Amino acid sequence: MKVSYHGHSVVKIKSDEKTIIIDPFITGNGQTDLKADEENVDVILLTHGHNDHVGDTVSLAKRNNALVIAPFELASYLGWQGLNVHPMHIGGAYSFDFGTVKLTQAFHGSSYTIEETKQIIYTGMPAGLLFSNEGKTIFHAGDTALFSDMKIIGERNSIDLAFLPIGDNFTMGPEDASVAAEWLNAKMVVPIHYNTFPVIEQNPEEFIAKLNTGVGKVLNPGDVIDL
């Protein structure tokens, strides 16, 4: 598998001739190297309904006829917009032809905001994602606070690569994320969800310094890891 990071919480996985993108916030994301109208994806995985995670899902899915996998309420909302969706929920796993997806809990909110009409649409519970294929497991924590069940996630899964938010204010900050990294016991940890907005500015190298030597890795937008 080839796994790449594209700013904020955007992660792309290329596996078995399928391209999977997680939380495709591209338009309006000053940290990304991607262009929404040039992306070809087969599957979109969403952790929750906030605008900076749903991002370009609707246009990407329609243009590519992509499958969208999301927590039930968010999947229902997107399905009503004509998307091909597969609803899931926390604790559930499903084996697709491109790999197995399992949703874990996350402590955050989940809603989609329509600024023009001042609407906030409830989109269910937020989630983290465990993706397994080709003998490897990737954990994308989504937006979350530190929670003690991360120990269980680490004990029950051999995680090769974990993406953890470090921005603080809305999610874990570097201190709590370093504890999460310890509990998850991933072979490699990459910080996400930082520096996109002034309120979540962080130095990722300082976060890496808090981890066990060799575990942490800062990825610039477009950087690729071979698993």
N, C-alpha and C positions, 0 to 999 in steps of 0.2 A: 504493500500500500504506500501511496505517496500522500502525505498530509501537509497542507500548507495553511499559513495564517495570513489574514488579509485585513487587519486592523479591527479595533473594537472587539467584538466577539465572533467575527466571521472566520469560520474554519472550513476548508475544502478537503474532501477525501476522494482520492481516485483509486478505485478498487474493482477488479473484475470487469474492466471496460465500462464501469459506471462512474459518473461524477456526482458526488453528494456534497451539498453545501449546508452548513449549519448557520442559522440566524443571519440571513443575507442582507444586512443593513449596508447598502452600497451607496445609493443616492443620498447625499447629505452627510456622508461619513468622510470627514477630512483626513482620516488616517488610512483609508483603503487605497489599494493599487488597482482595484477592479473597476470595470465599466459595466453597468447593469445591462445595457443593450448588446453587449458582446459576450455575455456569459452563457455557456451551454451546459445545462445541468439536467440530470435524470431524476434526482431526489432532493427534496428540501426537508431538513429536520429543524423543527422549531422548539425552543425551550419554553417560551412563554409569549404573551401577547403584546408586550410593550413595543412601541413603534420602532425603537432602535434595535429591535431583534427581528420582528416581522419584516421590516424594511421593504425590500423589493419583491417579496414573495409572490404577490398576485401577478405582476407583470412577467416575472421569470417563469412561473408555473404555466401561465397561459401560452407564452411564446414557445416553451420547450415541451409542453404537455407533460410536465414533471409531476411526480407523486409528492404530495405534501404530508408529512407525518408530524402530528402535533397532539398535545393534550385535547381531550374530547371537545370541550366548549370552543376552544380556538379552532380546531379542525371543523366543527360545525359552522362557525362563522365564515370561514374561508370556503367551505363547500357551498354555502349559499351564494357565493360569488362566482360559482362555476368551476372551481378547482377540483382536481382529482385528489381526494384526501383519504388518509387512513388514520382514524382516531385511536388514541391510546390513553392510558393513564398511569399514574404513579404505582410502581411495583409490577407493572405488566411488561412482558417481553413478547416479541414477535419475530419469527425468522422469515426474512425476505430473501429474494434471490441474490441480493447484493450484500447480505450480512444480517446479523441479529441486532435489533434495537431494544433496549430496556430503558424505561423511564424511572428515575430515582426522584426522591423528594428534593425540594429546594425551598429555602425560606426567603420569600420575596413577595411581590405582588404580580398580577397578570391582568392587564386590561389594554384595550386599544383606544387611543384618543383621536377623535376627529375634531381638529381645531376649528374648522369653519362653522360647525354647528354646536360647538362646545359640548360634545358628547364623549362620555367615557364608557366604553363597552366592556363589560366583564367577560374575561376569556378563560375562566377556570383557574386551576392551580398551576403554579410554575413548576418546572421540572429540571432535572439534570438528565444527561443522556449517557448511557453506556452503549458503545457501538463495537461489535465484535465481528471480525472476519479474518480469514487467512491466518488463524492462530494468534491474532493480536487483538488487544482491547484498548479502546480509547474512551476516556471519560471527559465529557464537557459538562462542567458544573452549572452552566447557565449563569443567571444572576442569583446569588445566594449569600446569606450570612453563614458563618461557621455553625455547624451543628454536630452533635456527638455521634450521630449515626454514620457519619463519614468513616468512623472506625470500622463499622460493619461492612460498608461498601468496600473498604480496603481489605478487610479480612476475607470476604467472599469472592473477590475478583482479583485476578492478577492483571493489574493495570500497567500497560506499557507506556502510555502517554496521557497525561492529565492537563486539561486547560482550566485554569483557575482565575476568577476575577480578583483584582487587587486594588481597584479604584477607590475603595472606601466610599463614604457618604451613602451610596445606594446599595452597596454590596460589602463583602469582606474587604478590609484593608490588608496591607502587607503582613502585619503581625498575625492576624487571624488566618490569612491564607497560608502562612508558613506552617501553622498548626495543622490546617487541613491537609497540606502536602505530606506531613509526617504521618497522619492517620491513614491517608489513602495509600501510602507506601508505593507510589507509582515509580516506575523506572526513570521517567523523565517528566518534568513539570514545566509548563509554559504559562506565563502570566498573560491575561487578557483583560478587557474592559477597563482600560486606563488611558488617560491623555486625550480622549476624544473630545471632552468638554473640560473647561477650567476646573469644575468642581471635583473631577476625578483625576487630576494630575498626580502622577506618581513617577518615581525613579525605579524602573524595573530591575536595574542592576542591584539596587539595595535590597529588593525582595529576594533575588537570587542568592545574595550573600547570606541570607538567613537560613538557607536550605543546606542539607547535607551536600558536601562537595561532589560535583559532577551530576547532580540531579536536575538542577534548574537550567533552563535555556531561554534566552530572550530571542524571539523571532521578530524580524522586521517584516512589514507587509510584503508578501510575495515569497518569503523564505519557505523552503520545503524540507520536510523530514522524511527519510525513507524508513519505513517500519518493516 
